[in-house]
Amino acid sequence: MDQIKIKLSSGREVILDDEAIRALNEYVRTQLTLEQLAKRLGLSGWEEAYELVKQVPAWIMWTPLPIYKKLKV
């Protein structure tokens, strides 16, 4: 699988690497806030985090990282 890049309206491009997927997995499974997600991903604020969450396919956020790594092969 190719790297997935998400382009935000601010012009920033977010690459979904292992750390980003780990953070998104935690976001959908716990009470991690959008502000905390933005800090973990190096985004400017909750608005960019919200936009990212809207654009990322749901299966990526809900797939555990070890399974996602096997899909990439």
C-alpha beads as a LAMMPS data file, in Angstrom:
LAMMPS data file: protein, C-alpha beads

73 atoms
72 bonds

1 atom types
1 bond types

-500.0 500.0 xlo xhi
-500.0 500.0 ylo yhi
-500.0 500.0 zlo zhi

Masses

1 110.0

Atoms # bond

1 1 1 0.000 0.000 0.000
2 1 1 1.178 3.513 -0.723
3 1 1 1.503 6.156 1.931
4 1 1 -1.728 7.992 2.486
5 1 1 -1.480 11.772 2.374
6 1 1 -4.296 14.012 3.533
7 1 1 -4.301 17.622 2.354
8 1 1 -5.999 20.060 4.713
9 1 1 -7.657 23.320 3.677
10 1 1 -4.827 25.222 5.372
11 1 1 -2.457 23.777 2.769
12 1 1 -0.788 21.442 5.266
13 1 1 -0.264 17.868 4.108
14 1 1 -0.475 15.122 6.734
15 1 1 1.176 11.775 6.000
16 1 1 -0.431 8.858 7.804
17 1 1 2.586 7.069 9.235
18 1 1 2.667 4.612 12.143
19 1 1 2.566 7.337 14.803
20 1 1 -0.357 9.133 13.147
21 1 1 -2.337 5.895 12.851
22 1 1 -1.544 5.045 16.474
23 1 1 -2.874 8.466 17.542
24 1 1 -6.020 8.094 15.408
25 1 1 -6.617 4.601 16.866
26 1 1 -6.387 6.061 20.353
27 1 1 -8.694 8.943 19.396
28 1 1 -11.533 6.664 18.260
29 1 1 -11.196 4.261 21.187
30 1 1 -10.651 6.615 24.130
31 1 1 -11.617 10.059 25.338
32 1 1 -8.696 11.739 23.577
33 1 1 -9.848 15.235 22.596
34 1 1 -9.321 16.884 19.246
35 1 1 -6.947 19.353 20.914
36 1 1 -4.842 16.476 22.295
37 1 1 -4.901 14.765 18.905
38 1 1 -3.705 17.976 17.266
39 1 1 -0.771 18.210 19.697
40 1 1 0.249 14.595 19.053
41 1 1 0.156 15.079 15.286
42 1 1 1.777 18.513 15.260
43 1 1 -1.295 20.309 13.948
44 1 1 -2.123 23.934 14.741
45 1 1 -5.338 23.236 16.649
46 1 1 -8.519 21.266 17.022
47 1 1 -9.889 22.662 13.740
48 1 1 -7.149 20.955 11.705
49 1 1 -7.563 17.770 13.746
50 1 1 -11.308 17.804 13.058
51 1 1 -10.715 18.291 9.346
52 1 1 -8.213 15.416 9.341
53 1 1 -10.632 13.078 11.143
54 1 1 -13.340 13.922 8.595
55 1 1 -11.055 13.043 5.669
56 1 1 -9.371 9.875 6.966
57 1 1 -11.218 6.700 5.934
58 1 1 -12.922 5.143 8.968
59 1 1 -11.351 1.720 8.393
60 1 1 -7.898 3.236 8.974
61 1 1 -8.897 4.751 12.305
62 1 1 -10.504 1.530 13.562
63 1 1 -7.885 -0.940 12.286
64 1 1 -5.276 -1.769 14.959
65 1 1 -1.736 -0.805 13.939
66 1 1 -0.323 -4.397 13.787
67 1 1 -3.099 -5.413 11.385
68 1 1 -2.645 -2.235 9.346
69 1 1 1.088 -3.014 9.007
70 1 1 0.260 -6.467 7.634
71 1 1 -2.107 -4.900 5.090
72 1 1 0.695 -2.603 3.874
73 1 1 2.896 -5.527 2.818

Bonds

1 1 1 2
2 1 2 3
3 1 3 4
4 1 4 5
5 1 5 6
6 1 6 7
7 1 7 8
8 1 8 9
9 1 9 10
10 1 10 11
11 1 11 12
12 1 12 13
13 1 13 14
14 1 14 15
15 1 15 16
16 1 16 17
17 1 17 18
18 1 18 19
19 1 19 20
20 1 20 21
21 1 21 22
22 1 22 23
23 1 23 24
24 1 24 25
25 1 25 26
26 1 26 27
27 1 27 28
28 1 28 29
29 1 29 30
30 1 30 31
31 1 31 32
32 1 32 33
33 1 33 34
34 1 34 35
35 1 35 36
36 1 36 37
37 1 37 38
38 1 38 39
39 1 39 40
40 1 40 41
41 1 41 42
42 1 42 43
43 1 43 44
44 1 44 45
45 1 45 46
46 1 46 47
47 1 47 48
48 1 48 49
49 1 49 50
50 1 50 51
51 1 51 52
52 1 52 53
53 1 53 54
54 1 54 55
55 1 55 56
56 1 56 57
57 1 57 58
58 1 58 59
59 1 59 60
60 1 60 61
61 1 61 62
62 1 62 63
63 1 63 64
64 1 64 65
65 1 65 66
66 1 66 67
67 1 67 68
68 1 68 69
69 1 69 70
70 1 70 71
71 1 71 72
72 1 72 73
